[in-house]
Amino acid sequence: MFQRPAQREGAVSQAEVSDARFRRFLKDLLEYEHQQAYEDALNAFLDLYSAWLKMHEPWLKIRLVMLAFELNRLNPAFECSLSFAE
C-alpha cells in the first residue's frame, strides 16, 4: 500500500535529465565564451596591426607579439609570422 511507484530499470529521473541539460548548457556557454574571447583578441590584433602599419610605434610591436601569443593560446591553430621591417 505504501510503496514507491516501481521504476523501470535504467529509467532516468527528471532530476538527472535537468542536471544533464544544465551541464550541457554550461559546456555550450564555456565554448561560446572561449570563441568570443578568441574573436575579440583577433579583432584587437588586427586593429593594432593596422595602427602599427600607420605609426610604427615601438610599444605597438610589443602589444602585437603579446596578442599573437594570446591568440595562439586560445587557438593553437593560429599562426602569424610578424615582420617588423621598418
C-alpha positions as CSV (number, residue, x, y, z in Angstrom):
1,M,0.0,0.0,0.0
2,F,2.7,2.5,1.0
3,Q,5.3,1.5,-1.6
4,R,7.2,3.7,-4.0
5,P,6.0,3.5,-7.6
6,A,8.1,1.0,-9.4
7,Q,10.6,2.5,-11.7
8,R,11.8,0.7,-14.7
9,E,15.4,-0.4,-14.5
10,G,17.6,2.0,-16.4
11,A,14.9,4.7,-16.2
12,V,16.3,8.3,-15.9
13,S,14.8,10.6,-13.4
14,Q,13.6,14.1,-14.2
15,A,16.4,15.5,-11.9
16,E,19.0,13.6,-13.9
17,V,17.7,15.0,-17.1
18,S,17.7,18.5,-15.7
19,D,21.3,18.1,-14.4
20,A,22.4,16.8,-17.8
21,R,20.7,19.7,-19.6
22,F,22.3,22.2,-17.2
23,R,25.8,20.6,-17.7
24,R,25.3,20.8,-21.5
25,F,24.2,24.4,-21.2
26,L,27.4,25.2,-19.1
27,K,29.6,23.4,-21.6
28,D,28.0,25.3,-24.5
29,L,28.4,28.6,-22.6
30,L,32.1,28.0,-21.9
31,E,32.6,27.2,-25.6
32,Y,30.8,30.3,-26.6
33,E,32.8,32.5,-24.2
34,H,36.1,30.9,-25.4
35,Q,35.2,31.6,-29.1
36,Q,34.1,35.1,-28.2
37,A,37.4,35.8,-26.4
38,Y,39.3,34.5,-29.4
39,E,37.3,36.7,-31.8
40,D,37.8,39.8,-29.5
41,A,41.5,39.1,-29.3
42,L,41.7,38.6,-33.1
43,N,39.9,41.9,-33.8
44,A,42.2,43.7,-31.3
45,F,45.2,42.2,-33.0
46,L,44.1,43.3,-36.5
47,D,43.2,46.8,-35.2
48,L,46.6,47.1,-33.6
49,Y,48.5,45.8,-36.6
50,S,46.7,48.4,-38.7
51,A,47.7,51.1,-36.3
52,W,51.3,49.8,-36.3
53,L,51.4,50.0,-40.1
54,K,50.5,53.6,-39.9
55,M,52.5,54.8,-36.9
56,H,55.4,52.3,-36.3
57,E,55.4,52.9,-32.6
58,P,57.7,50.5,-30.6
59,W,55.0,49.8,-27.9
60,L,52.7,48.6,-30.6
61,K,55.2,45.8,-31.6
62,I,55.3,44.6,-28.0
63,R,51.5,44.5,-27.8
64,L,51.2,42.8,-31.2
65,V,53.5,40.0,-30.0
66,M,51.6,39.6,-26.8
67,L,48.3,39.4,-28.7
68,A,49.8,36.8,-31.1
69,F,50.8,34.6,-28.1
70,E,47.3,35.1,-26.6
71,L,45.7,34.1,-29.9
72,N,47.8,31.0,-30.1
73,R,46.9,30.1,-26.6
74,L,43.2,30.4,-27.3
75,N,43.5,28.6,-30.6
76,P,46.7,26.6,-31.3
77,A,45.9,26.6,-35.0
78,F,46.5,30.4,-35.1
79,E,49.8,31.2,-36.8
80,C,51.3,34.5,-37.5
81,S,54.7,35.5,-38.8
82,L,55.1,39.1,-37.9
83,S,57.6,41.0,-39.9
84,F,58.6,44.4,-38.5
85,A,60.7,45.7,-41.3
86,E,60.7,49.4,-40.6
